[in-house]
């Protein structure tokens, strides 16, 4: 990420750090927490279970319970709800049906990276006061969107928590999160990277837009737009509406792949850290990209107005690819076909090679190395 961007946000490159998110400060805490968490794994043995150690540092945690594995994850939405609130003020519409899908997608799309079938989702909706829940249109949109996303993913909505946290959450705002539990059954579906190999293909699945990562940057950008959120990204599509396109739910694709007899060797949910997430696997591999998916209009718009070069943009945003599947080369074309049948565009984008740990996006002449992503 750029470290020399000017601090004046009215011109020049606008980085994610200037928007208030500095992963250099956050990531060390994550690593420290992971080490403390790893020291608790022995408690499982008292119950006759063990952890899948390779799932430490992955997008979901996996426990071996004998006949199958259990995977679990908790994720929060982040600041996308603030965009929905601003757009509701400007347009009179509620966007919380889509916001609900975003929240569930943050959890489900992480859970499926380890080969799990999502089973149960729990809701955490923390408002700045009881008044938030008094807006019936908004509250019912959140409920309806949550149920619809559960139906799409074929998961049960188990329950949730709806605290009113005045003084912790700002008045009129809501902090949304979801946890998800799933099964890896049969055990052969486990995908924590032990099967990743030289020669595997990299298949990228299309994103619907910004998804729910990079919103701090996207919100900061409105200071540069004369009409703010109502600035048109393209004729008939405002910046606000484009940002609020719900995050794609990828579990229908991973479930369809299993039914077709395809087990990915590894998966990556392309969220925070952008395409650097393709480096998530701990092994030493070179990921060579030869085909770059088209960039969705809103992401192209953000890159242009934030005056980011390609390296900065691809290090922060999904740039049109929301999920990566690493599969046997002879299965790649079938993966694309199955994804498209689920309504999600896909591309055979590159290949895995033995060698230095790096990501080479050849059409854009971008290289990310091992030191560009430190999550463990």
C-alpha positions in Angstrom: 0.0 0.0 0.0 1.1 3.6 -0.6 2.9 5.2 2.3 3.7 8.4 0.5 0.2 9.6 -0.4 -0.5 13.3 0.4 -2.5 13.9 3.6 -4.7 16.4 1.8 -7.6 14.3 0.7 -8.9 16.8 -1.8 -6.4 15.7 -4.5 -3.7 13.2 -5.1 -3.8 9.5 -4.2 -6.3 8.5 -1.6 -5.1 5.5 0.2 -7.0 3.1 2.5 -4.7 4.2 5.4 -5.9 7.8 4.9 -9.4 6.6 5.1 -8.7 5.5 8.6 -7.8 1.8 8.1 -4.2 0.8 8.6 -3.6 -2.9 8.4 -0.1 -2.4 9.6 -1.6 -1.6 13.0 -4.4 -4.1 12.9 -2.5 -7.2 11.6 0.0 -7.5 14.6 -3.0 -7.7 16.9 -4.5 -10.5 14.8 -1.2 -12.4 14.9 -0.9 -12.0 18.7 -4.5 -13.1 19.2 -4.0 -16.1 16.9 -1.0 -17.2 19.0 -3.0 -16.9 22.3 -5.9 -18.7 20.7 -3.7 -21.5 19.5 -2.6 -22.1 23.1 -6.2 -23.0 24.0 -6.5 -25.8 21.5 -5.6 -28.4 24.1 -9.0 -27.9 25.8 -10.6 -29.8 23.0 -8.9 -33.0 24.1 -10.9 -33.1 27.3 -14.0 -33.6 25.1 -12.4 -36.2 22.9 -11.9 -33.8 20.0 -8.9 -32.1 18.3 -8.4 -29.0 16.2 -7.3 -29.1 12.5 -4.1 -27.2 13.1 -3.8 -26.1 9.5 -7.0 -24.2 9.9 -5.3 -21.7 12.2 -4.8 -18.5 10.2 -7.4 -19.6 7.6 -10.8 -18.0 7.1 -12.6 -20.5 9.3 -11.6 -22.7 12.3 -12.0 -26.4 12.0 -12.5 -29.1 14.7 -12.3 -32.8 14.1 -15.2 -34.4 15.9 -14.7 -37.9 14.6 -17.0 -38.8 11.7 -16.8 -35.2 10.3 -15.3 -31.8 10.8 -17.1 -28.7 12.2 -16.1 -25.3 10.9 -17.1 -22.0 12.4 -16.6 -18.3 11.8 -17.7 -14.9 13.0 -17.6 -11.8 10.9 -18.9 -8.2 11.1 -20.2 -6.1 8.2 -18.0 -3.1 8.8 -19.1 0.4 7.7 -21.3 -0.4 4.7 -24.4 0.3 6.8 -23.3 4.0 7.0 -23.7 4.2 3.2 -27.2 2.7 3.4 -28.1 5.3 6.1 -26.8 8.2 3.9 -28.6 6.9 0.8 -31.8 6.4 2.8 -31.7 10.1 3.7 -31.1 11.1 0.1 -33.6 8.7 -1.6 -36.1 7.7 1.0 -35.4 4.0 0.3 -34.3 1.4 2.7 -31.3 -0.6 1.6 -31.2 -3.0 4.6 -32.3 -6.0 2.7 -29.0 -5.9 0.7 -27.1 -4.9 3.9 -28.4 -8.1 5.5 -27.0 -10.2 2.6 -23.7 -8.4 2.9 -23.5 -9.4 6.5 -24.3 -13.0 5.9 -21.9 -13.1 2.9 -19.0 -11.9 5.1 -19.4 -15.1 7.3 -20.6 -17.7 4.7 -18.0 -16.8 2.1 -15.3 -17.3 4.7 -16.7 -20.5 6.0 -16.8 -22.2 2.6 -13.1 -21.6 2.0 -12.3 -24.7 4.1 -14.7 -26.9 2.3 -17.7 -26.6 4.7 -21.4 -26.7 3.9 -22.9 -23.8 5.9 -25.6 -25.1 8.3 -26.5 -22.4 10.8 -26.3 -18.6 10.9 -26.6 -16.4 14.0 -27.3 -12.7 14.0 -25.8 -9.9 16.1 -27.5 -6.6 15.5 -26.2 -4.0 18.0 -28.0 -0.6 17.7 -27.1 2.8 19.2 -30.5 2.8 20.9 -33.9 1.2 20.9 -35.1 3.8 18.5 -33.3 2.1 15.6 -35.6 -0.9 15.8 -38.6 1.5 15.8 -38.2 2.2 12.1 -40.4 -0.6 10.9 -39.5 -0.3 7.2 -35.8 -0.5 7.9 -36.1 -3.2 10.5 -38.4 -5.4 8.4 -36.1 -5.0 5.4 -33.2 -6.3 7.6 -35.3 -9.3 8.6 -36.5 -10.1 5.1 -33.0 -9.7 3.6 -31.5 -11.9 6.3 -34.0 -14.7 5.6 -33.6 -14.4 1.9 -29.8 -14.7 2.1 -30.3 -17.8 4.4 -32.6 -19.3 1.8 -30.0 -18.7 -0.9 -27.3 -20.4 1.1 -29.7 -23.1 2.4 -28.8 -22.4 6.0 -31.0 -22.3 9.2 -31.2 -19.0 11.0 -30.7 -20.1 14.5 -31.2 -16.9 16.5 -29.4 -13.8 17.5 -28.8 -10.9 19.8 -30.2 -7.4 19.4 -28.7 -5.1 22.1 -29.2 -1.4 22.3 -25.8 0.0 23.1 -26.1 3.7 23.7 -22.7 5.2 24.3 -20.9 2.4 22.5 -22.7 2.4 19.2 -23.5 5.9 17.9 -27.1 7.0 18.1 -29.0 6.1 14.9 -26.5 3.6 13.8 -26.2 -0.2 13.9 -23.3 -2.6 14.1 -24.1 -5.9 12.2 -22.4 -9.2 12.5 -23.0 -12.9 11.8 -21.5 -16.1 12.9 -21.8 -19.3 10.9 -21.3 -23.0 11.7 -20.9 -25.7 9.1 -20.0 -29.3 8.5 -17.2 -30.7 6.3 -18.7 -34.1 5.5 -17.3 -36.3 4.1 -13.9 -35.3 5.5 -12.3 -35.4 2.1 -13.9 -32.0 1.4 -11.5 -30.4 3.9 -9.7 -27.6 2.0 -6.9 -26.1 4.1 -4.3 -26.1 1.4 -2.5 -29.4 2.0 -3.5 -30.5 -1.5 -2.4 -27.3 -3.3 0.2 -28.2 -6.0 2.4 -27.0 -8.8 0.2 -26.9 -11.9 -3.1 -26.2 -10.2 -5.4 -23.7 -12.0 -6.7 -20.5 -10.4 -10.3 -19.8 -11.1 -11.7 -16.4 -10.2 -15.4 -15.8 -9.5 -17.0 -12.5 -10.3 -17.8 -9.9 -7.6 -20.9 -7.8 -7.7 -19.0 -4.6 -6.8 -17.2 -3.5 -3.8 -18.8 -6.2 -1.6 -18.3 -5.1 2.1 -14.6 -4.3 2.1 -13.0 -1.0 1.2 -16.0 1.0 2.4 -13.9 3.3 4.5 -12.1 4.4 1.4 -15.3 4.6 -0.6 -16.9 6.8 2.0 -13.9 9.1 2.2 -14.0 9.5 -1.5 -17.3 11.4 -1.5 -15.4 14.5 -0.3 -14.1 14.7 -3.9 -17.5 14.1 -5.6 -19.6 17.3 -6.3 -22.8 15.3 -5.9 -21.6 13.0 -3.2 -23.3 9.6 -3.3 -25.7 10.8 -6.1 -22.7 11.2 -8.5 -23.3 8.9 -11.4 -20.9 6.0 -11.9 -22.6 5.4 -15.3 -25.8 6.7 -16.7 -28.7 5.8 -14.4 -26.5 4.4 -11.6 -25.4 6.5 -8.7 -22.3 6.0 -6.7 -24.4 5.2 -3.6 -26.5 2.6 -5.4 -23.4 1.0 -6.9 -21.7 0.7 -3.6 -24.8 -0.9 -2.1 -25.0 -3.8 -4.6 -25.2 -6.8 -2.2 -22.1 -9.0 -1.8 -22.3 -12.2 -3.9 -23.0 -15.4 -2.0 -20.6 -18.1 -3.2 -21.8 -21.1 -1.3 -24.2 -22.2 -4.1 -21.1 -22.6 -6.3 -19.1 -24.6 -3.8 -22.0 -26.9 -3.1 -22.6 -27.4 -6.8 -18.9 -28.2 -7.3 -19.1 -30.9 -4.6 -22.2 -32.4 -6.2 -20.2 -32.5 -9.5 -17.3 -34.4 -7.8 -14.9 -31.4 -7.7 -13.0 -30.6 -4.4 -10.9 -27.5 -4.6 -7.3 -27.8 -3.4 -7.6 -24.3 -1.7 -9.9 -21.3 -1.7 -9.5 -17.6 -0.9 -12.3 -15.1 -0.2 -11.0 -11.9 -1.7 -12.0 -9.3 0.9 -9.7 -7.0 2.9 -6.2 -6.8 1.4 -7.6 -7.2 -2.1 -5.8 -9.6 -4.4 -3.0 -10.0 -1.8 -5.4 -12.6 -0.4 -4.3 -14.9 -3.2 -1.1 -15.2 -1.2 -2.9 -16.6 1.9 -1.7 -20.2 1.6 1.4 -20.6 3.8 3.4 -22.6 1.3 6.0 -21.3 -1.2 4.2 -21.0 -4.5 4.1 -18.5 -7.3 0.6 -17.5 -8.5 0.8 -16.4 -12.1 -2.2 -14.6 -13.4 -2.7 -14.4 -17.1 -6.3 -13.3 -17.3 -7.7 -10.4 -15.3 -11.5 -10.2 -15.0 -13.2 -7.0 -16.1 -13.3 -4.4 -13.2 -16.8 -3.6 -12.1 -17.8 0.1 -12.9 -17.9 1.2 -9.2 -14.4 -0.1 -8.5 -13.1 1.5 -11.7 -14.7 4.7 -10.5 -13.1 4.5 -7.1 -9.7 3.8 -8.5 -10.0 6.7 -10.9 -11.3 9.3 -8.3 -8.9 8.1 -5.6 -6.1 8.4 -8.1 -4.8 5.0 -7.3 -2.4 3.1 -9.6 -3.2 -0.5 -10.3 -1.0 -1.9 -7.6 -2.6 0.2 -4.9 -6.1 -0.7 -6.2 -5.5 -4.4 -6.4 -3.9 -4.4 -2.9 -7.1 -3.0 -1.4 -10.2 -3.8 -3.5 -11.5 -7.0 -5.1 -11.3 -5.4 -8.6 -14.0 -7.6 -10.1 -13.0 -11.0 -8.5 -14.6 -11.9 -5.2 -13.5 -15.5 -4.7 -10.7 -17.7 -5.9 -10.7 -21.5 -6.3 -7.5 -23.4 -6.8 -8.3 -26.6 -8.6 -6.8 -29.4 -10.7 -6.0 -27.9 -14.2 -8.2 -30.4 -15.9 -11.2 -29.4 -13.8 -10.9 -25.6 -14.3 -13.2 -25.3 -17.3 -15.9 -27.3 -15.6 -15.6 -25.0 -12.5 -16.2 -22.0 -14.7 -19.2 -23.8 -16.3 -20.7 -24.7 -12.9 -20.2 -21.2 -11.6 -21.9 -19.6 -14.6 -24.8 -22.1 -14.2 -25.2 -20.6 -10.7 -25.4 -17.1 -12.2 -21.9 -16.1 -11.3 -19.3 -15.3 -14.0 -16.0 -17.0 -13.7 -12.6 -17.2 -15.4 -9.6 -19.5 -15.6 -7.3 -16.7 -14.6 -3.9 -18.3 -14.0 -1.8 -21.1 -12.5 0.1 -22.2 -9.4 3.8 -22.8 -9.8 6.5 -24.1 -7.5 9.0 -21.4 -6.5 9.2 -18.1 -4.7 6.1 -17.0 -2.8 4.7 -14.2 -5.0 1.6 -13.2 -7.0 2.3 -12.0 -10.5 -0.6 -10.2 -12.2 1.1 -10.3 -15.6 -1.4 -8.2 -17.7 -0.9 -5.3 -15.3 2.8 -5.9 -14.5 2.1 -6.1 -10.7 4.0 -8.2 -8.3 3.1 -8.9 -4.6 5.6 -10.8 -2.5 5.4 -12.7 0.8 6.0 -9.5 2.7 2.9 -7.9 1.2 0.5 -10.1 3.3 1.3 -11.0 6.9 -1.8 -12.7 8.5 -0.2 -15.5 10.6 
